[in-house]
Amino acid sequence: MLQFSKRTREPEDETLELIEEIRNTRERLTRIDRWFALEDDEDLIDACIYEREAVCARYRYLLKKAQSLGASFEPFLEAGEKA
């Protein structure tokens, strides 16, 4: 989890780190989706679903935070998706 110190980080640095975390979270969602597509064990399918829901919640949080900082996050959205 990223923690920013307002005293030691410039706003631009914070925004760049936030964008990187958004990118990493998006990649994590892609990996979970691939895992789900390959999984055949019922319990592990449930695990995929719950993990994906948790990561999606984190992703939405990061997008809202980026929006509040004025960062552009449109490249991270799926077609038709809204922040």
Backbone as ProteinMPNN parsed JSONL, in Angstrom:
{"seq_chain_A": "MLQFSKRTREPEDETLELIEEIRNTRERLTRIDRWFALEDDEDLIDACIYEREAVCARYRYLLKKAQSLGASFEPFLEAGEKA", "coords_chain_A": {"N_chain_A": [[0.841, -1.173, 0.0], [0.569, 2.15, -0.884], [2.035, 4.914, 0.708], [2.05, 8.299, 1.243], [4.104, 10.983, 2.053], [3.397, 14.177, 2.758], [5.248, 16.121, 3.248], [7.712, 15.332, 2.183], [7.397, 14.567, -0.454], [6.858, 15.651, -3.742], [3.921, 16.925, -5.359], [3.769, 16.044, -8.04], [5.416, 13.761, -8.02], [3.921, 12.128, -6.34], [1.634, 11.782, -7.892], [2.715, 10.436, -10.118], [3.566, 8.042, -8.899], [1.114, 7.087, -8.064], [-0.174, 6.667, -10.522], [1.447, 4.612, -11.477], [0.827, 2.638, -9.584], [-1.842, 2.253, -10.225], [-1.549, 1.174, -12.786], [-0.189, -1.22, -12.125], [-2.166, -2.475, -10.6], [-4.138, -2.848, -12.495], [-2.826, -4.696, -14.146], [-2.696, -6.8, -12.356], [-5.41, -7.454, -12.172], [-5.775, -8.459, -14.756], [-4.16, -10.766, -14.62], [-5.584, -12.227, -12.676], [-7.977, -12.651, -14.04], [-7.055, -14.34, -16.087], [-6.243, -16.54, -14.562], [-8.737, -17.309, -13.516], [-10.034, -18.125, -15.879], [-8.662, -20.449, -16.449], [-9.004, -22.108, -14.302], [-10.421, -24.982, -12.655], [-11.261, -26.016, -10.292], [-13.747, -25.849, -7.875], [-13.561, -24.488, -5.372], [-11.272, -22.912, -5.764], [-12.11, -21.365, -7.879], [-14.013, -19.828, -6.578], [-12.211, -18.449, -4.923], [-10.83, -16.956, -6.842], [-12.878, -15.263, -7.694], [-13.485, -13.777, -5.35], [-10.988, -12.598, -4.857], [-10.726, -11.053, -7.159], [-12.849, -9.248, -6.838], [-11.936, -7.838, -4.588], [-9.589, -6.646, -5.607], [-10.705, -5.112, -7.639], [-12.142, -3.265, -6.109], [-10.017, -1.903, -4.91], [-8.857, -0.827, -7.215], [-10.908, 0.923, -8.106], [-10.82, 2.723, -5.961], [-8.225, 3.786, -6.305], [-8.511, 5.042, -8.8], [-10.381, 7.033, -8.159], [-8.857, 8.492, -6.352], [-6.811, 9.36, -8.032], [-8.301, 10.972, -9.714], [-9.053, 12.964, -7.92], [-6.62, 14.184, -7.538], [-6.227, 15.286, -9.925], [-5.079, 13.811, -11.918], [-4.709, 12.151, -15.053], [-6.637, 9.415, -15.9], [-7.882, 8.008, -17.861], [-6.612, 6.279, -19.806], [-6.523, 3.88, -18.449], [-9.007, 2.814, -18.249], [-11.541, 0.495, -19.227], [-13.314, 0.05, -22.334], [-16.167, 2.001, -22.32], [-16.283, 2.043, -19.546], [-16.6, 3.812, -16.469], [-15.109, 6.082, -14.156]], "CA_chain_A": [[0.0, 0.0, 0.0], [1.364, 3.371, -0.97], [1.839, 5.964, 1.693], [2.743, 9.502, 0.804], [4.379, 12.011, 3.045], [3.203, 15.476, 2.113], [6.419, 16.97, 3.465], [8.897, 14.903, 1.453], [7.105, 14.248, -1.845], [6.222, 16.66, -4.575], [2.657, 16.43, -5.904], [4.009, 15.331, -9.288], [5.921, 12.44, -7.652], [2.784, 11.373, -5.805], [0.784, 11.434, -9.027], [3.399, 9.409, -10.906], [3.497, 6.791, -8.15], [-0.278, 6.655, -8.096], [-0.415, 6.124, -11.86], [2.138, 3.316, -11.527], [0.042, 1.689, -8.798], [-3.027, 1.937, -11.036], [-1.078, 0.263, -13.843], [0.077, -2.525, -11.506], [-3.451, -3.056, -10.192], [-4.778, -3.294, -13.744], [-2.136, -5.925, -14.541], [-3.128, -7.836, -11.416], [-6.74, -7.867, -12.613], [-5.589, -9.291, -15.947], [-3.661, -12.078, -14.171], [-6.681, -12.92, -12.001], [-8.898, -13.094, -15.088], [-6.44, -15.504, -16.746], [-6.33, -17.64, -13.586], [-10.134, -17.721, -13.481], [-10.343, -18.824, -17.131], [-7.988, -21.748, -16.47], [-9.294, -22.865, -13.077], [-11.571, -25.887, -12.709], [-11.632, -26.388, -8.933], [-14.811, -24.964, -7.404], [-13.074, -23.619, -4.296], [-10.336, -21.938, -6.315], [-12.916, -20.422, -8.668], [-14.519, -18.873, -5.585], [-11.085, -17.61, -4.516], [-10.605, -16.007, -7.944], [-13.951, -14.272, -7.681], [-13.3, -12.887, -4.198], [-9.775, -11.801, -5.046], [-11.011, -10.067, -8.199], [-13.686, -8.21, -6.238], [-11.078, -7.016, -3.726], [-8.695, -5.856, -6.451], [-11.552, -4.112, -8.311], [-12.413, -2.207, -5.129], [-8.771, -1.131, -4.813], [-8.73, -0.119, -8.484], [-11.843, 2.05, -8.061], [-10.266, 3.678, -5.0], [-7.08, 4.459, -6.918], [-9.006, 5.943, -9.839], [-10.973, 8.194, -7.488], [-7.758, 9.284, -5.795], [-6.16, 10.014, -9.171], [-9.197, 12.038, -10.159], [-8.983, 14.068, -6.958], [-5.323, 14.845, -7.725], [-6.207, 15.872, -11.259], [-4.325, 12.949, -12.832], [-5.488, 11.546, -16.13], [-6.689, 7.968, -15.719], [-8.647, 7.422, -18.947], [-5.957, 5.151, -20.473], [-6.654, 2.668, -17.659], [-10.392, 2.373, -18.243], [-12.036, -0.339, -20.308], [-14.292, 0.758, -23.163], [-17.459, 2.195, -21.674], [-16.15, 2.07, -18.086], [-16.495, 5.14, -15.874], [-14.441, 6.098, -12.846]], "C_chain_A": [[0.885, 1.234, 0.0], [1.013, 4.33, 0.152], [2.673, 7.152, 1.254], [2.936, 10.444, 1.972], [4.301, 13.347, 2.336], [4.451, 16.353, 2.229], [7.594, 16.599, 2.573], [8.646, 14.63, -0.022], [6.44, 15.432, -2.531], [4.91, 16.083, -5.11], [2.834, 15.633, -7.196], [4.525, 13.914, -9.01], [4.789, 11.548, -7.155], [1.88, 10.904, -6.944], [1.425, 10.336, -9.867], [3.364, 8.055, -10.207], [2.088, 6.221, -8.153], [-0.617, 6.04, -9.449], [0.256, 4.77, -12.014], [1.368, 2.265, -10.735], [-1.242, 1.306, -9.535], [-2.657, 0.94, -12.128], [-0.838, -1.138, -13.273], [-1.21, -3.229, -11.099], [-4.197, -3.577, -11.407], [-4.142, -4.593, -14.228], [-2.531, -7.085, -13.635], [-4.52, -8.351, -11.778], [-6.654, -8.783, -13.832], [-5.11, -10.689, -15.561], [-4.761, -12.886, -13.486], [-7.676, -13.452, -13.03], [-8.353, -14.317, -15.831], [-6.517, -16.733, -15.837], [-7.745, -18.198, -13.569], [-10.491, -18.557, -14.717], [-9.754, -20.233, -17.163], [-8.382, -22.661, -15.311], [-10.507, -23.769, -13.253], [-11.996, -26.385, -11.327], [-12.62, -25.361, -8.384], [-14.347, -23.993, -6.319], [-12.124, -22.542, -4.824], [-11.037, -20.938, -7.24], [-13.499, -19.37, -7.732], [-13.415, -17.916, -5.142], [-10.777, -16.56, -5.579], [-11.624, -14.88, -7.894], [-13.752, -13.285, -6.541], [-12.06, -12.014, -4.346], [-10.012, -10.711, -6.091], [-11.862, -8.924, -7.642], [-12.859, -7.273, -5.358], [-10.177, -6.11, -4.561], [-9.486, -4.784, -7.21], [-11.882, -2.955, -7.371], [-11.188, -1.311, -4.978], [-8.58, -0.257, -6.054], [-9.656, 1.101, -8.518], [-11.353, 3.133, -7.116], [-9.123, 4.48, -5.628], [-7.519, 5.428, -8.008], [-9.627, 7.195, -9.237], [-9.889, 9.103, -6.917], [-7.033, 10.037, -6.908], [-7.004, 11.179, -9.67], [-9.11, 13.242, -9.217], [-7.665, 14.837, -7.059], [-5.211, 15.502, -9.097], [-5.414, 15.057, -12.26], [-5.259, 12.397, -13.891], [-5.454, 10.039, -15.958], [-7.454, 7.281, -16.835], [-7.931, 6.253, -19.638], [-6.138, 3.825, -19.729], [-8.06, 2.092, -17.683], [-10.683, 1.475, -19.437], [-13.028, 0.482, -21.109], [-15.628, 0.813, -22.45], [-17.423, 2.275, -20.162], [-16.01, 3.518, -17.624], [-15.821, 5.03, -14.519], [-15.423, 6.414, -11.761]], "O_chain_A": [[1.826, 1.344, 0.785], [-0.155, 4.524, 0.491], [3.855, 7.018, 0.936], [2.027, 10.662, 2.774], [5.067, 13.609, 1.408], [4.677, 17.229, 1.394], [8.4, 17.466, 2.236], [9.604, 14.475, -0.779], [5.582, 16.109, -1.966], [4.804, 14.87, -5.295], [2.125, 14.652, -7.421], [4.121, 12.968, -9.687], [4.709, 10.37, -7.503], [1.42, 9.763, -6.951], [0.742, 9.4, -10.283], [3.153, 7.03, -10.855], [1.901, 5.007, -8.237], [-1.276, 5.002, -9.512], [-0.317, 3.866, -12.623], [1.267, 1.118, -11.171], [-1.675, 0.156, -9.471], [-3.379, -0.029, -12.36], [-1.242, -2.13, -13.879], [-1.326, -4.447, -11.239], [-4.821, -4.636, -11.348], [-4.849, -5.497, -14.674], [-2.682, -8.218, -14.093], [-4.777, -9.553, -11.698], [-7.384, -9.77, -13.923], [-5.591, -11.684, -16.104], [-4.862, -14.096, -13.691], [-8.161, -14.576, -12.905], [-9.111, -15.227, -16.166], [-6.823, -17.833, -16.297], [-7.938, -19.413, -13.604], [-11.17, -19.577, -14.605], [-10.293, -21.114, -17.834], [-8.114, -23.862, -15.349], [-11.488, -23.4, -13.898], [-12.991, -27.101, -11.209], [-12.365, -24.157, -8.422], [-14.699, -22.813, -6.346], [-12.17, -21.396, -4.378], [-10.6, -19.794, -7.366], [-13.489, -18.177, -8.038], [-13.648, -16.716, -5.001], [-10.494, -15.407, -5.253], [-11.285, -13.705, -8.033], [-13.841, -12.075, -6.751], [-12.08, -10.833, -4.0], [-9.554, -9.58, -5.93], [-11.611, -7.759, -7.948], [-13.057, -6.058, -5.381], [-10.023, -4.93, -4.246], [-8.994, -3.672, -7.402], [-11.899, -1.798, -7.79], [-11.317, -0.088, -4.925], [-8.189, 0.906, -5.952], [-9.235, 2.188, -8.914], [-11.453, 4.322, -7.422], [-9.065, 5.702, -5.494], [-6.961, 6.518, -8.128], [-9.423, 8.297, -9.747], [-9.99, 10.328, -6.989], [-6.684, 11.207, -6.75], [-6.479, 12.24, -10.007], [-9.097, 14.39, -9.661], [-7.606, 16.014, -6.703], [-4.23, 16.184, -9.394], [-5.101, 15.549, -13.344], [-6.45, 12.203, -13.65], [-4.38, 9.443, -15.877], [-7.662, 6.07, -16.767], [-8.603, 5.299, -20.029], [-5.932, 2.761, -20.311], [-8.282, 0.987, -17.187], [-10.138, 1.673, -20.523], [-13.531, 1.497, -20.626], [-16.157, -0.214, -22.027], [-18.452, 2.552, -19.545], [-15.387, 4.341, -18.294], [-15.943, 4.02, -13.826], [-15.05, 6.472, -10.589]]}, "name": "protein", "num_of_chains": 1, "seq": "MLQFSKRTREPEDETLELIEEIRNTRERLTRIDRWFALEDDEDLIDACIYEREAVCARYRYLLKKAQSLGASFEPFLEAGEKA"}
